[in-house]
């Protein structure tokens, strides 16, 4: 199964079509850290990370991980070991905090962009996450909570995302 992002406002899975938003500066094959662009290409998906203090474990075939206060995702272009990986936020590295005060990361799925053979500075922390207002993201793809929960029922660990 493949999730297809054909334009910056529409995500398609089989016969389901969901409204979404992407990076503030659109979609690009030439992604770099901090450019507010969503990377173009076909990518695998990681696990589902979720806030168990805010919602029950969703119905999905993906492996599920509870987000805790010490979790971050490394976006430090000087940290070759941890770049674009889940980290403990006590480390002395720059990171995107996963346990947020807002709702956006109550459900997240990292997109395996710049994953294997990663290139420092080519972009990290590209997630499928939540939105309420469909404002452009920093490079992620965001859906409303109800659509995200439907998507979770449709996908599995072999699902890929194709960003056109």
Secondary structure, DSSP 8 states (H G I E B T S, - for coil): -EEEEEETTEEEETTEEEE-B-BTT-EESS--TTS--EE-EEEEEEEEEE-TTTS-----SS-EEE--TTEEEE--TT-TTTTTSEEETTSSS-EEESS-SSSTTSEEEEE-TT-TT--TTS----EEEE-SS---BSS-EEE-HHHHHHHHHH--TT-EEEE-
